[in-house]
Amino acid sequence: MNYILFDGDVRDSLLPFTYTRPVAEIRVGILTIREKWEKHLGLTTTTITQEYLEEKYPMVELEENILINSSFCPSESLVEKIKNLSKNEAIFKGEDVIAFYTSDSQEEVDFDEYTHIEFEENLIQIKNTWDIFSLNGEAIQQDFDLITEGRTSQPIPDGVQVLNRENIFIEEGAEIVFATLNATSGPIYIGKDALVMENSSIRGPFSMSDNAVVKMGTKIYGDTTLGPHCKVGGEISNSVLFGYTSKGHDGYLGNSVLGEWCNLGADTNNSNLKNNYAEVKLWDYETGRFAKTGLQFCGLMMGDHSKCGINTMFNTGTVVGVSANIFGSGFPRNFIPSFSWGGASGFTEYKTNKVFEVAEVVMKRRKIVFDEKEQRILEHVFEETKQYRNY
């Protein structure tokens, strides 16, 4: 069977992260949503997404296909039901379709003609940007169970202080030096060739992917994920860094999500709680105004390729788009459009030729080429987000 992951109707509520990726490429827990599905299914998947992303994320359609809503994370029982789907059958959770069978000869899908199968068990569903950090602890536990089942961890090195060592899994090539690992509240997963430097303190649930680095004296609280090649220091709590992103120095990051290729300057801090303890609002790309999150704790949402200078201060519930460059004293506004250059004193447009120069240098350091495909994606995002740059 051919499995295809589709964005569904949550794509716009997951901006700015879905400007540069399908919903399936969002990382929550240890793995991306696509990686979760592929491990459960034992097969590769392709994607139905925005047209401008198709060159990087193509869709393969065969004679028989099962389409899966990428906002849902898999479970064993759900995957079993999906594998047993047949013609004109669809799995729903309430009003939301989770998966349905289709063939290449179908001109359109009419769910009124489908047999509805209701899935009643609880699932992790990523519908809003803040779900990525809010549900991250639960997702880490699910991924940890999936990845480590039937496997044996590398030994914990001498000099590492641990609590609940059976809830810690270390992959081959990882290095941990005189650190403290407390897995009492949830698992700790250390990926291949990752590095945890001296005097770091880590509390689970926590995950760091392959080649990630935790610098000396870092303090990391639970429900935090570092994607591949991330480098962090300072203090971090309940945050998700997708990959290739650096917060390499002192400063606080909490209840936040950072995309790929971001960099936070030294002593950058974000607020995650309002002084009056009121509900946090976040910029909503769908409505063009700030929307309620239902959360008391909510920090920074930063899209791919965005950077900030030293001593940057982000207010509670700040949304930064793609390829923004923020610097200077004071608090910048709570919504910073994509391709913005400046800070609290004002912004100008960050021209694409300058963006591309930086992206090429930054990605080359990780031996990844900033090619024309990546350039075309950013060019499209630049045009799509012009409406917000009315400084």
ROKOLKE-918848 format. One record per residue: residue in one letter; x, y, z of N, C-alpha, C in turn. Coordinates in steps of 0.02 Angstrom, whole numbers, plus 50000, padded with zeros to 5 digits. Atoms other than C-alpha are relative to their C-alpha. Layout:
REM ROKOLKE-918848
   residuo    n_c1    n_c2    n_c3   ca_c1   ca_c2   ca_c3    c_c1    c_c2    c_c3
         a       X       Y       Z       X       Y       Z       X       Y       Z
...
//
This chain:
REM ROKOLKE-918848
   residuo    n_c1    n_c2    n_c3   ca_c1   ca_c2   ca_c3    c_c1    c_c2    c_c3
         m   50042   49941   50000   50000   50000   50000   50044   50063   50000
         n   49965   49937   50004   50054   50178   49964   49969   50050   50049
         y   50025   49954   49948   50039   50301   50109   50023   50072   49985
         i   49988   49929   50015   50026   50490   50080   49976   50042   50059
         l   50018   49955   49945   50028   50620   50220   49978   50067   49971
         f   50024   49936   50027   49924   50775   50186   49995   50052   50056
         d   49997   49946   49951   49929   50945   50272   49934   50010   50037
         g   50064   49989   49968   49742   50958   50308   49987   50074   50011
         d   50021   49931   49991   49657   51115   50370   50036   50036   50056
         v   49963   49967   49945   49783   51152   50508   50061   50037   49975
         r   49938   49972   50026   49921   51213   50393   50008   50073   50019
         d   49994   49928   49987   49884   51399   50415   50007   50016   50074
         s   49995   49988   49928   49867   51385   50604   50068   49979   50027
         l   49933   50020   49980   50044   51311   50608   50054   50044   49967
         l   49952   49950   50023   50126   51459   50520   50031   50034   50060
         p   49957   49995   50059   50264   51519   50519   50039   49936   49983
         f   49959   50060   50011   50335   51342   50531   49982   49964   49935
         t   50022   50033   50062   50232   51278   50383   50008   50043   49939
         y   49980   49963   50060   50291   51417   50269   50054   49961   49962
         t   49940   50031   50030   50447   51312   50237   49999   49924   50003
         r   50004   50073   49995   50388   51132   50268   49928   49978   50002
         p   50067   50029   49989   50236   51019   50260   49989   49989   50075
         v   50017   50015   49930   50146   50983   50425   50038   49938   50022
         a   49968   50063   49983   50225   50809   50420   50072   50008   50023
         e   49930   49990   49983   50400   50883   50442   50009   50037   50067
         i   49994   49969   49934   50360   50965   50610   50027   49949   50050
         r   49971   50044   49948   50463   50892   50752   49963   50012   50065
         v   50030   49997   49933   50370   50853   50913   50017   49934   50033
         g   49971   50060   49970   50442   50730   51037   50071   49991   49975
         i   49933   50014   50026   50599   50645   50973   50001   50006   49924
         l   50003   50007   50072   50544   50622   50792   49955   50053   49968
         t   50050   49961   50037   50458   50723   50657   49938   49957   49992
         i   50062   50038   50009   50278   50674   50623   50008   49948   49944
         r   49988   50049   50054   50333   50591   50460   50040   49941   50026
         e   49959   50055   49974   50467   50490   50549   49960   49954   50045
         k   50043   50041   49958   50338   50430   50675   49959   49951   49957
         w   50043   50041   50043   50222   50368   50538   50040   49947   49964
         e   49960   50048   50039   50360   50285   50438   50027   49944   50045
         k   49978   50053   49954   50426   50192   50591   49942   49952   50017
         h   50058   50042   49985   50251   50130   50633   49978   49958   49940
         l   50023   50035   50060   50206   50084   50454   50053   49953   49971
         g   49946   50039   50030   50377   50013   50408   50010   50015   49927
         l   49996   49979   50071   50366   50107   50242   50015   50074   49996
         t   49991   49928   50012   50417   50274   50170   49933   50031   49979
         t   50060   49964   50018   50284   50406   50140   50018   50060   49956
         t   49991   49936   50035   50261   50556   50026   49946   50048   50024
         t   50038   49944   49970   50165   50718   50048   49957   50036   49949
         i   50040   49950   50036   50022   50822   49983   50005   50065   50040
         t   49988   49937   49965   50067   51001   50027   49991   50059   49953
         q   50006   49941   50042   50074   51178   49958   50040   49991   49935
         e   49970   50011   50066   50119   51187   49773   50073   50022   49999
         y   49931   49975   50004   50278   51289   49801   50049   49957   50040
         l   49957   50046   49962   50344   51154   49921   50007   49932   49965
         e   50002   50066   50031   50312   51009   49803   50066   49979   49969
         e   49935   50017   50029   50482   51019   49719   50045   49966   50051
         k   49959   50028   49947   50566   50981   49886   49966   49940   50032
         y   50038   50053   49968   50427   50869   49953   49948   49972   49951
         p   50046   50024   50052   50352   50777   49803   49952   49947   50026
         m   50050   50050   49984   50198   50667   49810   50003   49944   49948
         v   50002   50058   50044   50196   50491   49737   49933   49966   50008
         e   50066   50033   49998   50025   50421   49693   50003   49935   49960
         l   50004   50064   50034   49999   50239   49648   49927   49982   49988
         e   50069   50021   50016   49845   50140   49597   49957   50000   50063
         e   50036   50001   49937   49794   50115   49779   50039   50040   50052
         n   49967   49956   49952   49831   50243   49914   49959   50008   50063
         i   50033   49979   49939   49791   50284   50093   50029   50068   50020
         l   49980   49932   49982   49796   50469   50137   49991   50009   50075
         i   49999   49993   49928   49838   50515   50317   50008   50074   50018
         n   49999   49932   49977   49806   50680   50404   50063   50011   50044
         s   49935   49991   49966   49979   50743   50459   49994   50031   50068
         s   50005   49968   49934   49912   50836   50610   49994   49948   50056
         f   50006   50054   49950   49884   50668   50698   50065   49960   50004
         c   49944   50045   49989   50025   50569   50775   49975   49929   50008
         p   50025   50069   50002   50013   50380   50759   50001   49967   50069
         s   49997   50048   49945   49975   50248   50890   49994   49931   49970
         e   50002   50069   50026   49985   50059   50872   49930   49981   49976
         s   50068   50020   50018   49797   50036   50870   49975   50039   49939
         l   50020   49962   50059   49771   50177   50744   50033   49973   49937
         v   49964   50027   50058   49904   50108   50628   49970   49934   49977
         e   50032   50064   50018   49821   49937   50634   49935   50012   49962
         k   50063   49984   50035   49654   50014   50583   50015   50027   49930
         i   49983   49971   50064   49737   50112   50443   50023   49947   49950
         k   49976   50054   50044   49825   49958   50373   49943   49957   49974
         n   50057   50041   50019   49655   49872   50364   49947   50038   49961
         l   50049   49961   50039   49566   50012   50270   49991   49970   49930
         s   50014   50023   50068   49482   49960   50109   49959   50053   49963
         k   50032   49951   50043   49389   50047   49969   49939   50032   50033
         n   50055   49960   49974   49269   50185   50022   49994   49996   50076
         e   49999   49998   49928   49321   50178   50204   50043   50057   50024
         a   49963   49944   49972   49381   50323   50311   49997   49997   50076
         i   49997   49998   49927   49435   50342   50492   49993   50073   50022
         f   50013   49933   49975   49370   50493   50586   50011   50003   50076
         k   50002   49985   49928   49396   50569   50757   49958   50063   50007
         g   50047   49944   50000   49245   50679   50784   49987   50023   49929
         e   50011   49972   50067   49232   50795   50636   50062   49995   49955
         d   49936   50001   50036   49414   50769   50584   50012   49932   49968
         v   49980   50062   50033   49463   50640   50454   50073   49985   50017
         i   49932   50020   49985   49618   50544   50507   50032   49968   49939
         a   49972   50037   50057   49642   50430   50356   49944   49974   49957
         f   50050   50029   50044   49550   50368   50204   50033   49967   49939
         y   49977   50038   50058   49571   50249   50058   49979   50037   49937
         t   50017   49971   50065   49578   50315   49880   50039   49965   49946
         s   49965   50029   50058   49630   50260   49707   50014   50055   49950
         d   49982   49949   50049   49710   50353   49564   49945   50013   49949
         s   50054   49991   50048   49552   50331   49462   49944   50044   50028
         q   50050   49957   49970   49447   50431   49586   50010   50072   49980
         e   49994   49930   50019   49411   50605   49522   49992   50046   50060
         e   50009   49961   49940   49353   50668   49691   49981   49954   50058
         v   50017   50039   49941   49326   50608   49869   49938   50031   50033
         d   50062   49979   49967   49149   50620   49940   49990   49956   50061
         f   50003   50040   49939   49149   50565   50121   49929   49978   50017
         d   50069   50024   49990   48958   50549   50116   49991   49930   49972
         e   50004   50066   50030   48988   50395   50011   50047   49950   50032
         y   49952   50043   49965   49119   50324   50130   49968   49970   50063
         t   50015   50028   49934   49096   50208   50277   50044   50034   50052
         h   49962   49963   49949   49146   50309   50430   50018   49953   50057
         i   49975   50039   49943   49253   50220   50560   50023   50049   50053
         e   49983   49952   49947   49260   50317   50723   50057   49973   50043
         f   49945   50019   49957   49424   50312   50818   49992   50038   50066
         e   50019   49969   49937   49388   50344   51001   50057   50009   50050
         e   49945   49994   49953   49557   50326   51086   50033   50069   49993
         n   49966   49936   50000   49659   50480   51132   50060   49998   49952
         l   49944   49992   50045   49786   50541   51004   50032   50068   50011
         i   49968   49935   50003   49914   50679   50997   49984   50031   49933
         q   50014   49963   50062   49855   50806   50869   50030   50069   50006
         i   49967   49935   50002   49957   50959   50822   49959   50047   49957
         k   50046   49955   50036   49830   51093   50775   50023   50073   50002
         n   49977   49931   49992   49915   51252   50836   50075   49999   50016
         t   49928   49998   49987   50095   51310   50854   50017   49983   50072
         w   49984   50013   49929   50086   51302   51044   49990   49927   50019
         d   50006   50071   49986   50033   51119   51036   50068   49965   49996
         i   49935   50031   50010   50212   51081   50982   50038   49995   50066
         f   49966   50005   49935   50283   51124   51154   49953   49973   50054
         s   50046   50022   49947   50125   51090   51256   49994   49924   50003
         l   50008   50073   50004   50114   50909   51197   50066   49964   49994
         n   49935   50029   50015   50301   50881   51183   50020   49946   50050
         g   49982   50051   49951   50324   50785   51346   49967   49933   49986
         e   50036   50061   50017   50191   50659   51299   50028   49968   49937
         a   49972   50026   50063   50264   50643   51124   50069   49970   50011
         i   49935   50029   49985   50439   50613   51193   49992   49930   50028
         q   50011   50066   49970   50374   50469   51298   49979   49948   49948
         q   50023   50046   50052   50284   50390   51150   50058   49981   49953
         d   49945   50013   50046   50436   50407   51036   50055   49959   50034
         f   49950   50037   49962   50554   50343   51171   49981   49926   50003
         d   50023   50070   49998   50450   50185   51191   50008   49967   49932
         l   49997   50027   50068   50445   50162   51002   50072   49986   49979
         i   49931   50004   50024   50630   50192   50969   50042   49949   50039
         t   49956   50040   49958   50704   50096   51115   49976   49929   50012
         e   50028   50066   49987   50592   49942   51117   50047   49944   49974
         g   49958   50057   50020   50699   49784   51115   50073   50018   49989
         r   49931   49978   50011   50862   49884   51110   50035   50013   50066
         t   49960   49987   49940   51002   49911   51235   50038   50065   49993
         s   49965   49936   50001   51070   50082   51278   50075   49989   50006
         q   49929   49998   49985   51254   50122   51273   50009   50013   50075
         p   49991   49990   49928   51325   50122   51450   50006   50074   50018
         i   49993   49932   49974   51313   50281   51553   50072   50009   50023
         p   49929   49992   49984   51491   50349   51568   50012   50013   50074
         d   49980   49985   49932   51582   50358   51733   50001   50076   50011
         g   50000   49929   49983   51564   50525   51821   49934   50035   49985
         v   50066   49971   50015   51386   50555   51757   49953   49980   50057
         q   50048   50012   49946   51260   50573   51899   49931   49988   49970
         v   50064   50017   50031   51094   50488   51858   49949   49982   50053
         l   50057   50024   49963   50923   50459   51931   49954   49963   49951
         n   50044   50041   50042   50811   50321   51859   50034   49982   49934
         r   49958   50015   50058   50945   50255   51741   49965   49957   49948
         e   50035   50042   50048   50825   50130   51661   49957   50041   49953
         n   50040   49956   50042   50733   50279   51586   50045   50046   49958
         i   49951   49962   50039   50890   50343   51497   50026   49956   49944
         f   49975   50039   50057   50941   50287   51323   50052   50042   49963
         i   49944   49965   50032   51108   50335   51244   50019   49963   49936
         e   49983   50031   50064   51145   50301   51060   50076   49998   49992
         e   49929   50010   50014   51312   50250   50989   50034   50066   49982
         g   49960   49941   50016   51446   50385   50981   49985   50061   50043
         a   50016   49942   49957   51362   50501   51108   50052   50006   50055
         e   49951   49986   49948   51477   50583   51236   49967   50042   50055
         i   50028   49964   49942   51421   50638   51410   50055   50006   50052
         v   49942   49989   49956   51549   50717   51526   49977   50035   50064
         f   50013   49971   49934   51518   50747   51713   49936   50041   50002
         a   50065   49967   50001   51335   50793   51687   49952   49966   50049
         t   50052   50029   49958   51177   50760   51789   49939   49987   49957
         l   50059   50021   50039   51034   50664   51708   49947   49974   50049
         n   50054   50019   49955   50870   50653   51805   49940   49979   49958
         a   50055   50026   50040   50745   50540   51718   49941   49977   50043
         t   50055   50018   49955   50625   50528   51865   49932   50019   49972
         s   50064   49975   50025   50489   50631   51782   49985   49981   49928
         g   50009   50019   50070   50513   50563   51606   50066   49978   49970
         p   49940   50028   50030   50637   50482   51487   50048   50052   49975
         i   49948   49958   50030   50800   50555   51426   50031   49960   49943
         y   49974   50033   50060   50857   50512   51249   50058   50041   49972
         i   49940   49967   50027   51033   50554   51186   50017   49968   49933
         g   49991   50027   50066   51056   50533   50998   50072   49986   49981
         k   49934   50019   50024   51204   50471   50897   50047   50061   49995
         d   49948   49949   50005   51364   50574   50911   49981   50066   50032
         a   50017   49939   49963   51279   50699   51026   50051   50011   50055
         l   49951   49982   49949   51382   50790   51158   49966   50039   50056
         v   50023   49964   49941   51332   50840   51335   50063   50018   50039
         m   49938   49978   49968   51471   50945   51411   49994   50003   50076
         e   49994   50002   49928   51528   50961   51592   49951   50045   50035
         n   50041   49962   49953   51414   51019   51732   49931   50019   49973
         s   50068   49990   50024   51256   51016   51627   49951   49961   50043
         s   50053   50033   49961   51095   50972   51719   49939   49993   49956
         i   50056   50014   50045   50956   50888   51621   49947   49960   50037
         r   50057   50033   49969   50784   50838   51682   49952   49977   49945
         g   50046   50026   50050   50670   50726   51578   49928   50022   50012
         p   49986   50028   50066   50568   50712   51475   50044   50047   49958
         f   49953   49961   50040   50709   50767   51361   50026   49957   49943
         s   49972   50034   50058   50774   50722   51189   50049   50045   49965
         m   49954   49965   50045   50926   50774   51090   50018   49953   49943
         s   49991   50041   50060   50946   50710   50913   50074   49995   49982
         d   49932   50012   50022   51103   50658   50819   50039   50065   49993
         n   49953   49945   50007   51251   50778   50831   49980   50064   50036
         a   50017   49941   49960   51164   50898   50950   50051   50009   50055
         v   49951   49983   49948   51270   50986   51082   49967   50039   50056
         v   50019   49963   49941   51230   51040   51259   50065   50026   50031
         k   49937   49970   49979   51365   51162   51314   50008   50000   50077
         m   49983   50005   49930   51449   51176   51484   49952   50039   50045
         g   50040   49966   49950   51339   51217   51633   49929   50015   49980
         t   50068   49988   50023   51175   51213   51536   49950   49969   50047
         k   50055   50026   49959   51013   51191   51634   49940   49989   49955
         i   50057   50017   50043   50874   51100   51541   49946   49966   50041
         y   50058   50028   49966   50703   51068   51615   49960   49956   49951
         g   50035   50052   50038   50579   50937   51555   49960   50026   49940
         d   50041   49989   50059   50475   50925   51397   50037   50041   49947
         t   49959   49962   50047   50619   50993   51292   50031   49953   49948
         t   49971   50038   50056   50680   50931   51121   50050   50042   49962
         l   49949   49970   50044   50839   50973   51027   50004   49957   49937
         g   49994   50037   50062   50834   50922   50844   50072   49991   49980
         p   49931   50014   50021   50988   50866   50746   50042   50063   49992
         h   49950   49947   50008   51143   50978   50753   49981   50064   50037
         c   50013   49941   49959   51064   51098   50878   50055   50008   50052
         k   49949   49986   49950   51183   51182   51000   49969   50049   50050
         v   50035   49959   49950   51119   51253   51165   50043   50011   50062
         g   49972   49983   49936   51177   51337   51324   49950   50040   50040
         g   50045   49960   49958   51100   51436   51467   49946   49958   50032
         e   50057   50032   49967   50928   51388   51532   49943   49991   49950
         i   50053   50017   50047   50792   51301   51431   49946   49960   50036
         s   50056   50037   49970   50619   51240   51484   49945   49990   49949
         n   50058   50016   50041   50482   51152   51385   50002   50035   49932
         s   49992   49970   50066   50545   51205   51214   50021   49948   49949
         v   49983   50045   50055   50568   51123   51044   50041   50039   49949
         l   49958   49972   50053   50710   51164   50924   50003   49949   49944
         f   50010   50049   50053   50679   51082   50756   50065   49968   49976
         g   49937   50027   50025   50859   51063   50696   50045   50055   49974
         y   49950   49953   50026   51020   51155   50649   49992   50070   50029
         t   50013   49937   49968   50974   51293   50771   50044   50007   50062
         s   49954   49988   49944   51087   51374   50902   49972   50050   50049
         k   50009   49955   49943   51053   51449   51071   50060   49986   50044
         g   49937   50025   49973   51234   51433   51119   50025   50032   50063
         h   49973   49961   49945   51249   51553   51265   49948   50007   50056
         d   50046   49988   49944   51170   51607   51430   49939   50039   49977
         g   50065   49971   50017   50992   51670   51430   49947   49947   50008
         y   50056   50046   49986   50820   51593   51455   49956   49992   49939
         l   50048   50017   50052   50710   51504   51328   49948   49954   50031
         g   50050   50042   49969   50544   51436   51390   49934   50000   49962
         n   50066   50008   50033   50380   51369   51318   50001   50029   49929
         s   49985   49970   50065   50446   51406   51145   50013   49947   49947
         v   49984   50043   50057   50471   51331   50971   50043   50041   49952
         l   49956   49969   50050   50616   51374   50855   50006   49953   49941
         g   49993   50040   50060   50623   51315   50675   50072   49980   49986
         e   49932   50019   50019   50780   51266   50579   50041   50062   49982
         w   49952   49949   50020   50935   51374   50551   49989   50067   50035
         c   50007   49940   49959   50890   51498   50689   50062   50009   50043
         n   49945   49987   49954   51019   51581   50801   49979   50055   50049
         l   50013   49951   49949   50992   51669   50967   50066   50027   50027
         g   49939   49970   49975   51128   51792   51018   50007   49991   50075
         a   49985   50008   49929   51212   51786   51189   49954   50042   50044
         d   50044   49967   49951   51099   51830   51336   49932   50018   49972
         t   50069   49992   50024   50941   51824   51231   49954   49967   50051
         n   50049   50026   49953   50790   51799   51345   49930   50008   49972
         n   50071   49990   50017   50606   51770   51317   49958   49995   50064
         s   50049   50006   49946   50462   51798   51437   49950   49946   49980
         n   50051   50050   50014   50341   51653   51451   49939   50007   50046
         l   50056   49988   49954   50223   51726   51583   49990   50075   50006
         k   50015   49929   49995   50136   51895   51584   50002   50022   50073
         n   49995   49974   49932   50160   52006   51736   49934   49995   50039
         n   50066   50005   49968   49972   51999   51771   49973   49928   49998
         y   50019   50071   50002   49968   51809   51744   49940   49986   49954
         a   50058   50006   50044   49837   51834   51608   50014   49949   49944
         e   49994   50045   50057   49805   51716   51462   50042   50032   49945
         v   49956   49975   50053   49935   51734   51324   49964   49997   49933
         k   50024   49999   50068   49883   51785   51149   50058   49997   49951
         l   49949   50006   50052   49982   51742   50991   49972   50027   49934
         w   50020   49979   50066   49979   51815   50817   49971   49942   49961
         d   50035   50051   50039   49856   51717   50708   50002   50020   49927
         y   49994   49983   50071   49900   51715   50523   49934   49993   49963
         e   50064   50010   50033   49725   51656   50478   49954   50060   50007
         t   50045   49944   49988   49632   51802   50557   50034   50068   49993
         g   49964   49937   50005   49770   51933   50546   49997   50041   50064
         r   49999   49965   49935   49757   51975   50731   50022   49950   50054
         f   49977   50042   49945   49808   51908   50900   49941   49958   50025
         a   50052   50047   49979   49711   51755   50960   50017   49969   50067
         k   49990   50032   49936   49687   51673   51129   50030   49930   49992
         t   49970   50067   50001   49792   51519   51165   49972   49955   50054
         g   50022   50039   49943   49710   51464   51327   50057   49983   50047
         l   49940   50017   49960   49886   51459   51402   50021   50059   50043
         q   49970   49949   49958   49961   51553   51547   50075   50007   49986
         f   49929   50001   50017   50138   51504   51493   50007   49990   49924
         c   49987   50005   50073   50187   51537   51311   50053   50050   49982
         g   49943   49957   50013   50350   51607   51246   50008   50023   49929
         l   49978   49975   50066   50429   51628   51074   49989   49948   49946
         m   50007   50041   50060   50381   51555   50905   50042   50033   49945
         m   49954   49970   50048   50521   51583   50778   50007   49955   49939
         g   49996   50037   50062   50518   51529   50596   50071   49988   49977
         d   49934   50019   50026   50663   51456   50496   50041   50061   49979
         h   49950   49951   50024   50820   51559   50460   49997   50067   50035
         s   50001   49936   49964   50778   51695   50586   50055   50001   50053
         k   49944   49991   49955   50914   51766   50698   49987   50061   50044
         c   50003   49939   49959   50931   51889   50841   50068   50013   50031
         g   49935   49980   49974   51079   51986   50912   50004   49991   50076
         i   49989   50009   49928   51151   51986   51088   49950   50043   50040
         n   50043   49965   49953   51040   52038   51234   49931   50016   49972
         t   50068   49991   50025   50880   52025   51132   49950   49978   50052
         m   50052   50016   49952   50723   52026   51240   49934   49991   49964
         f   50065   50015   50032   50562   51943   51179   49945   49999   50052
         n   50058   50000   49957   50396   51979   51261   49964   49933   49999
         t   50042   50060   49998   50275   51841   51312   49959   49996   49935
         g   50041   50011   50060   50191   51766   51159   50022   50039   49940
         t   49974   49966   50059   50304   51835   51022   50005   49950   49942
         v   49995   50040   50061   50291   51766   50844   50047   50035   49952
         v   49951   49975   50048   50439   51790   50727   49993   49958   49937
         g   50008   50036   50063   50418   51743   50544   50065   49969   49975
         v   49942   50032   50033   50544   51668   50421   50051   50054   49982
         s   49945   49957   50023   50713   51750   50389   49995   50072   50025
         a   49998   49934   49968   50697   51894   50511   50067   50009   50035
         n   49937   49985   49964   50850   51980   50587   49985   50055   50050
         i   50023   49956   49946   50818   52061   50756   50059   50019   50043
         f   49944   49977   49960   50939   52168   50856   49982   50066   50033
         g   50010   49936   49967   50953   52319   50970   49968   49992   50068
         s   50026   50001   49932   50893   52365   51144   49924   50006   50000
         g   50073   49995   49993   50714   52358   51207   49965   49938   49974
         f   50040   50057   50022   50573   52236   51172   49971   50014   49930
         p   50034   49993   50064   50526   52216   50988   49927   49981   50007
         r   50072   50013   49997   50341   52200   50949   49986   49924   50003
         n   50019   50070   49990   50248   52036   50978   49990   49961   49936
         f   50002   50034   50065   50231   51998   50793   50050   50033   49954
         i   49948   49976   50044   50383   52016   50682   49992   49963   49933
         p   50012   50033   50064   50343   51981   50498   50063   49968   49971
         s   49944   50031   50035   50452   51871   50390   50039   50053   49961
         f   49955   49956   50038   50601   51957   50307   49999   50071   50027
         s   49995   49936   49966   50607   52097   50435   50071   50009   50027
         w   49933   49983   49976   50769   52185   50485   49994   50058   50048
         g   50003   49945   49953   50778   52288   50645   49983   49976   50070
         g   50016   50017   49931   50710   52291   50823   49949   50047   50028
         a   50050   49959   49966   50616   52393   50951   49994   50070   49970
         s   50001   49933   50029   50662   52555   50863   49969   50003   49930
         g   50031   50002   50065   50584   52497   50700   50030   49948   49954
         f   49978   50052   50047   50601   52377   50553   50000   50026   49929
         t   50002   49992   50072   50643   52382   50370   49997   49930   49968
         e   50004   50064   50034   50627   52246   50238   50070   49970   49991
         y   49938   50038   50007   50765   52114   50238   50001   49970   49930
         k   50001   50019   50070   50806   52093   50054   50024   49928   49990
         t   49986   50072   50010   50815   51916   49984   50072   49987   49981
         n   49930   50014   50018   50989   51935   49911   50044   49996   50061
         k   49963   50003   49937   51056   51970   50086   49983   49937   50039
         v   50022   50061   49966   50952   51828   50159   50036   49939   49971
         f   49969   50057   50033   51023   51707   50031   50074   49995   50015
         e   49929   50000   49983   51202   51760   50066   50012   49968   50068
         v   49992   50027   49932   51181   51721   50251   49983   49926   50002
         a   50021   50071   50000   51087   51557   50221   50053   49955   49969
         e   49949   50040   50033   51223   51496   50104   50060   49988   50046
         v   49943   50007   49954   51361   51529   50232   49982   49956   50059
         v   50021   50038   49940   51264   51459   50380   49993   49926   49985
         m   50012   50071   50017   51213   51298   50292   50064   49965   49979
         k   49936   50029   50022   51386   51272   50218   50041   49976   50060
         r   49964   50020   49940   51455   51262   50396   49979   49930   50022
         r   50025   50067   49984   51349   51104   50417   50004   49954   49939
         k   49989   50040   50061   51402   51039   50245   49934   49987   49963
         i   50063   50004   50037   51228   51070   50172   49998   50058   49951
         v   50000   49950   50053   51206   51164   50009   49933   50038   50000
         f   50059   49958   50010   51085   51310   49999   49989   50005   49925
         d   50006   50006   50072   51025   51265   49826   49941   50042   49973
         e   50053   49961   50032   50903   51342   49702   49930   49979   50024
         k   50064   50024   49974   50762   51235   49770   49982   50036   50065
         e   50011   49963   49937   50783   51313   49944   49988   50074   49986
         q   50007   49929   50017   50801   51484   49865   49929   50015   49975
         r   50066   49989   50028   50637   51467   49770   49946   49998   50054
         i   50047   50003   49944   50545   51419   49930   50000   50066   50038
         l   49996   49937   49964   50609   51574   50020   49974   50059   49958
         e   50026   49948   50044   50569   51683   49869   49924   50002   50002
         h   50072   50003   49996   50390   51622   49875   49975   50027   50067
         v   50021   49976   49934   50377   51653   50063   50008   50076   50004
         f   49990   49928   50002   50448   51828   50035   49940   50035   49969
         e   50057   49969   50035   50308   51869   49912   49936   49989   50040
         e   50062   50016   49964   50172   51783   50015   49992   50041   50063
         t   50003   49965   49936   50217   51880   50172   50007   50076   49993
         k   49993   49928   50010   50233   52054   50095   49945   50039   50034
         q   50058   49965   49971   50061   52099   50161   50011   50020   50073
         y   49990   49986   49929   50127   52098   50340   50054   50053   50012
         r   49943   49955   49990   50277   52212   50311   49980   50073   49987
         n   50022   49930   50006   50183   52377   50327   50026   50038   50061
         y   49968   49970   49941   50308   52454   50449   49978   50073   50008
//
